[in-house]
């Protein structure tokens, strides 16, 4: 029985279709997904969405306010927040809705992982400086082993991506591999 899960974060239609850095990681995720599934590794998709009403947007949180104000791009009911169709979840694969950067913040992700006896996660998605970093720190605090697939995540600021991937994440105990390196080990 595997103790690893693949996390695919924020690769939703509106983000992939509107942000070139996100579209750039999709081909790697398209290669990693079937390999994980064939190895029996559970895949959990994370999507970001805010209530259209704005009830979950604190007045003092400028970033979340800006995201909420970007039209329907980040409104939970919008088709733009669904997982991109090129990597659509298979029946039975979990999709977790989050409202902040970390995939653990006020979600049931930890419960899903622990129920499956998962103690190691592999992170993919966008953005490296947001969802990936926040989820990595949160997972580490919860005693999960973390691997980040360097070419299966991206950031609108390439220097931020490179700094996190090459310096910060390894210094925080994460394994950093390419998608090919990871799938070769399965």
C-alpha positions, 0 to 999 in steps of 0.5 A, spaced: 500 500 500 502 506 498 503 512 503 504 517 498 499 522 494 500 526 488 497 533 490 495 537 483 494 544 486 490 550 482 491 548 475 484 550 474 481 552 467 481 560 468 488 560 471 491 555 466 488 559 460 489 566 463 496 565 466 502 563 461 506 560 467 501 556 469 500 553 462 507 551 461 507 546 467 501 543 464 504 538 459 509 535 465 503 534 469 499 531 464 505 526 464 506 525 471 498 523 472 498 517 468 504 514 472 502 516 479 495 513 477 498 506 474 503 506 480 496 506 485 498 513 488 492 517 490 491 523 486 488 529 490 486 536 486 486 542 489 482 548 486 481 555 489 475 559 489 472 564 493 464 565 494 461 570 489 458 574 495 465 576 498 463 573 505 470 570 505 474 576 503 476 580 509 476 587 508 484 588 510 486 582 506 488 586 499 491 580 495 484 576 497 480 582 495 484 583 489 483 576 487 475 576 488 475 582 484 478 579 478 471 578 475 469 570 476 476 568 475 476 566 482 469 565 484 467 558 486 461 557 482 465 559 476 467 554 471 473 557 471 475 554 477 474 547 475 480 543 474 483 544 467 479 539 462 486 536 460 488 533 467 480 532 469 480 528 475 478 521 474 471 518 478 473 517 485 479 522 485 478 527 490 477 535 489 478 539 495 476 547 495 480 552 498 480 559 499 487 561 501 494 559 499 495 553 503 491 546 501 490 545 508 488 551 510 480 550 513 480 544 508 479 537 509 485 535 505 489 533 512 483 528 513 483 525 506 490 524 507 490 521 514 484 516 512 488 513 507 495 512 511 498 517 507 505 520 510 508 523 504 506 528 498 508 530 492 506 537 490 505 540 483 501 546 481 501 553 481 504 558 484 510 556 487 510 562 491 503 561 493 500 554 493 506 550 493 510 554 498 504 555 503 502 547 502 509 545 503 510 549 510 503 547 512 505 539 510 511 540 514 508 542 520 503 536 520 509 531 519 508 529 512 514 528 507 514 533 502 517 532 494 516 538 489 516 537 482 520 543 480 518 543 472 511 541 474 510 547 478 511 555 476 510 562 478 509 568 474 516 571 477 521 566 475 526 568 480 521 567 485 520 560 483 528 558 482 529 561 489 524 557 492 526 550 488 533 551 488 534 554 495 528 554 500 525 548 499 531 543 499 533 547 506 526 546 509 527 538 508 523 537 501 526 533 496 526 537 489 525 532 483 523 533 476 517 530 473 521 525 469 526 523 475 520 522 480 516 518 475 522 514 473 523 512 481 515 509 481 
